Amino acid sequence: MIDIHCHILPGLDDGPKTVDESIMMAKQAVEEGITTIIATPHHHHPSFDNPGQTVLSAVEALNDRLIEDGINLKVLPGQEVRITGGIIEDIDSSDIITLANHGTYLFVEFPSNHVPRFAASLFYQLQVKGIIPIIVHPERNKELMEKPEVLYEFVKNGALTQVTSSSITGHFGKKIKQYSEQIIEANLTHFVASDAHNIDARTFRLASAYLQVETKFGTGTVYQFQENAALLAENKHVAVEQPEMIKRRKILGIF
């Protein structure tokens, strides 16, 4: 398996504080069946800034340590970028790097309680530049939960999304689990990833999430998510199904 969203780099954000903690995460990932991780430390976050060169250097150092310890895991560079109006300029200056540093896919994080009004315009500008925005964990955004039509418009207009494994397994609560399932059912997400931060509360749970997706949506859906992660890592076009509007039925008070 390939995990495209993980906070495994030591000492950069709210992930592991030391390289030894990163190694423990790496060992857990391998036990779960993960072979490749894209390291995505927070950037332009209210609490964290990790410019592109910082990430590239940290990934190189961690890969060297993984080889030294005989751990069969490959780490690729990336960032989880909090949305700002200066993203285009920061890409041009290499302050922001794309996933796997291929120049094609970019993680964009919204504030947890709303979607900035300029997001649609920014996404358009990114796509004109040849960069595809990927909205991370839309299932945990308050506005997208209350107004799923906003998420639909983003996906219809070419943005991709990534749902968190722990959302699918219910570790963020029943509302988020059920909304995650609605997003999957409506073809409004394209990747499942761990967003792992440690080996305890915020761990991988990727295999468990895929098992639940298989139970509810079938093996074809699991295969598509896994294939999309591999295609992204190889800088190829991912599979995109026709998005649908989520039916606005009241489930556990979400809508």
C-alpha positions as CSV (number, residue, x, y, z in Angstrom):
1,M,0.0,0.0,0.0
2,I,1.0,3.6,-0.6
3,D,0.1,6.2,2.0
4,I,0.0,9.7,0.4
5,H,-0.6,11.7,3.7
6,C,1.5,11.1,6.7
7,H,3.3,13.2,9.3
8,I,6.3,11.0,9.8
9,L,9.2,13.5,9.6
10,P,10.7,14.2,13.0
11,G,10.6,17.6,14.8
12,L,8.7,19.5,12.1
13,D,5.1,19.7,13.2
14,D,2.7,17.8,15.5
15,G,4.0,14.5,14.3
16,P,7.0,12.6,15.9
17,K,9.4,14.8,17.9
18,T,12.5,12.6,17.4
19,V,13.9,10.4,14.6
20,D,13.5,7.4,16.9
21,E,9.7,8.1,17.0
22,S,9.7,8.4,13.2
23,I,11.4,5.0,13.0
24,M,8.7,3.5,15.3
25,M,6.1,4.9,12.9
26,A,8.0,3.4,9.9
27,K,8.0,0.0,11.5
28,Q,4.3,0.2,12.2
29,A,3.7,1.2,8.6
30,V,5.6,-1.7,7.2
31,E,3.7,-4.1,9.6
32,E,0.5,-2.7,8.1
33,G,1.7,-3.4,4.6
34,I,2.6,0.1,3.6
35,T,5.6,0.3,1.2
36,T,5.7,4.0,0.4
37,I,4.8,7.1,2.4
38,I,4.5,10.7,1.2
39,A,5.6,12.8,4.1
40,T,3.3,15.8,4.4
41,P,4.3,18.1,7.2
42,H,2.0,21.2,7.8
43,H,3.0,24.3,6.0
44,H,1.5,27.8,6.3
45,H,-0.3,26.4,9.3
46,P,-1.0,28.8,12.2
47,S,1.5,26.8,14.3
48,F,3.9,25.3,11.7
49,D,5.9,26.4,8.7
50,N,8.0,23.9,6.7
51,P,9.4,25.3,3.5
52,G,10.1,23.0,0.6
53,Q,13.9,22.7,1.1
54,T,13.4,21.9,4.8
55,V,11.1,19.0,3.8
56,L,13.4,17.7,1.1
57,S,16.4,17.6,3.5
58,A,14.3,15.9,6.2
59,V,13.1,13.3,3.8
60,E,16.6,12.5,2.6
61,A,17.8,12.2,6.2
62,L,15.0,9.9,7.1
63,N,15.4,7.7,4.1
64,D,19.1,7.3,4.9
65,R,18.2,6.2,8.5
66,L,15.6,3.7,7.1
67,I,18.2,2.1,4.9
68,E,20.7,2.0,7.8
69,D,18.1,0.3,10.0
70,G,17.0,-2.1,7.2
71,I,13.5,-0.9,7.2
72,N,11.8,-1.5,3.8
73,L,9.9,1.8,3.5
74,K,10.4,4.6,1.0
75,V,9.5,8.2,2.0
76,L,8.7,10.8,-0.6
77,P,8.5,14.6,0.0
78,G,5.3,16.6,0.2
79,Q,3.4,19.2,2.3
80,E,0.0,19.7,3.8
81,V,-0.5,23.3,2.8
82,R,-3.0,25.5,4.6
83,I,-4.8,27.6,2.0
84,T,-3.6,31.1,1.5
85,G,-3.8,33.7,-1.2
86,G,-0.1,33.4,-1.9
87,I,0.1,29.7,-2.9
88,I,0.9,30.4,-6.5
89,E,3.8,32.7,-5.7
90,D,5.1,30.2,-3.1
91,I,5.1,27.4,-5.6
92,D,7.1,29.6,-8.0
93,S,9.6,30.2,-5.3
94,S,9.8,26.5,-4.3
95,D,8.6,27.4,-0.8
96,I,5.7,25.1,-1.6
97,I,6.4,21.7,-3.2
98,T,3.9,19.3,-4.7
99,L,3.3,15.7,-3.7
100,A,6.4,13.6,-4.4
101,N,7.8,16.8,-5.8
102,H,6.5,15.9,-9.2
103,G,4.9,19.3,-9.9
104,T,1.4,17.9,-10.5
105,Y,-0.6,17.2,-7.3
106,L,-0.9,19.6,-4.3
107,F,-2.5,19.0,-0.9
108,V,-4.6,22.0,0.2
109,E,-6.0,22.1,3.8
110,F,-9.0,24.3,4.7
111,P,-9.5,25.7,8.2
112,S,-11.6,23.2,10.1
113,N,-14.7,25.3,10.4
114,H,-15.1,27.0,7.0
115,V,-14.0,27.3,3.3
116,P,-12.4,30.5,2.3
117,R,-14.3,32.4,-0.4
118,F,-11.2,32.6,-2.7
119,A,-10.8,28.8,-2.8
120,A,-12.6,28.3,-6.1
121,S,-10.5,31.0,-7.8
122,L,-7.3,29.6,-6.4
123,F,-8.1,26.1,-7.6
124,Y,-8.8,27.4,-11.0
125,Q,-5.4,29.3,-11.1
126,L,-3.6,26.1,-9.9
127,Q,-5.2,24.0,-12.7
128,V,-4.3,26.6,-15.3
129,K,-0.7,26.2,-14.0
130,G,-1.0,22.4,-14.5
131,I,-1.3,21.6,-10.8
132,I,-4.3,19.6,-9.4
133,P,-5.4,20.6,-6.0
134,I,-6.3,17.8,-3.5
135,I,-8.6,18.8,-0.6
136,V,-7.4,17.0,2.5
137,H,-10.0,15.5,4.9
138,P,-13.1,17.3,3.6
139,E,-15.2,15.0,5.8
140,R,-13.8,16.9,8.9
141,N,-14.6,20.4,7.6
142,K,-17.7,22.0,9.3
143,E,-18.8,24.0,6.2
144,L,-18.4,21.0,3.8
145,M,-20.4,18.8,6.2
146,E,-23.2,21.4,6.4
147,K,-23.1,22.2,2.7
148,P,-22.0,19.2,0.7
149,E,-22.9,21.0,-2.5
150,V,-19.8,23.1,-2.0
151,L,-17.7,20.0,-2.1
152,Y,-19.5,18.8,-5.1
153,E,-18.8,22.0,-7.0
154,F,-15.0,21.8,-6.2
155,V,-14.9,18.2,-7.5
156,K,-17.0,18.9,-10.5
157,N,-14.6,21.7,-11.4
158,G,-11.5,19.5,-11.3
159,A,-10.3,19.3,-7.7
160,L,-9.6,16.0,-6.0
161,T,-10.1,15.0,-2.4
162,Q,-8.6,12.7,0.2
163,V,-10.5,11.1,3.0
164,T,-8.7,10.0,6.2
165,S,-8.6,6.3,7.2
166,S,-9.5,7.1,10.8
167,S,-12.6,8.9,9.6
168,I,-13.8,5.7,7.8
169,T,-13.0,3.5,10.9
170,G,-15.1,5.8,13.1
171,H,-12.2,7.1,15.3
172,F,-13.4,10.7,14.7
173,G,-17.0,9.9,15.6
174,K,-20.2,8.6,14.0
175,K,-21.1,11.8,12.1
176,I,-17.7,12.0,10.3
177,K,-17.8,8.3,9.6
178,Q,-21.2,8.5,8.0
179,Y,-20.3,11.6,6.0
180,S,-17.1,9.9,4.8
181,E,-19.3,7.0,3.5
182,Q,-21.6,9.5,1.7
183,I,-18.6,11.2,0.1
184,I,-17.3,7.8,-1.2
185,E,-20.8,6.8,-2.4
186,A,-21.1,10.1,-4.3
187,N,-17.7,9.8,-6.0
188,L,-16.5,12.9,-4.2
189,T,-13.2,11.5,-3.1
190,H,-10.3,9.9,-4.9
191,F,-7.9,8.8,-2.2
192,V,-7.8,7.2,1.3
193,A,-4.8,8.1,3.4
194,S,-3.8,7.8,7.0
195,D,-2.9,11.4,8.1
196,A,-0.9,9.5,10.8
197,H,0.9,11.5,13.4
198,N,2.1,8.8,15.8
199,I,1.7,5.1,16.7
200,D,-1.0,5.6,19.3
201,A,-4.1,7.9,18.9
202,R,-3.3,9.2,15.4
203,T,-1.9,6.0,13.8
204,F,-2.3,4.5,10.3
205,R,-5.4,2.4,10.3
206,L,-5.2,2.2,6.5
207,A,-5.7,-1.6,6.2
208,S,-8.7,-1.3,8.5
209,A,-10.2,1.5,6.5
210,Y,-9.8,-0.4,3.2
211,L,-11.5,-3.4,4.8
212,Q,-14.5,-1.3,5.8
213,V,-14.6,0.3,2.3
214,E,-14.6,-3.2,0.8
215,T,-17.4,-4.4,3.0
216,K,-19.6,-1.4,2.2
217,F,-18.6,-0.6,-1.4
218,G,-16.9,-3.6,-2.8
219,T,-13.3,-4.6,-3.8
220,G,-13.5,-2.4,-7.0
221,T,-13.7,0.8,-4.9
222,V,-10.7,-0.4,-2.7
223,Y,-8.7,-1.2,-5.8
224,Q,-9.4,2.3,-7.3
225,F,-8.3,4.1,-4.2
226,Q,-5.1,2.0,-4.0
227,E,-4.5,2.4,-7.7
228,N,-5.0,6.2,-7.5
229,A,-2.4,6.4,-4.7
230,A,0.1,4.5,-6.9
231,L,-0.7,6.6,-9.9
232,L,-0.1,9.8,-7.9
233,A,3.2,8.6,-6.6
234,E,4.2,7.8,-10.2
235,N,3.0,11.2,-11.5
236,K,0.3,9.7,-13.6
237,H,-3.4,10.6,-14.1
238,V,-5.6,9.2,-11.4
239,A,-9.1,7.7,-12.1
240,V,-12.0,10.1,-11.6
241,E,-15.6,9.0,-11.6
242,Q,-18.5,11.3,-12.3
243,P,-19.3,13.1,-9.1
244,E,-22.8,13.2,-7.7
245,M,-24.6,15.4,-5.3
246,I,-25.0,14.0,-1.8
247,K,-28.6,13.6,-0.9
248,R,-29.4,16.1,1.9
249,R,-30.9,13.6,4.3
250,K,-30.5,14.2,8.0
251,I,-28.1,11.7,9.5
252,L,-27.1,12.1,13.1
253,G,-27.7,15.9,12.8
254,I,-25.1,16.4,10.0
255,F,-27.4,18.2,7.6
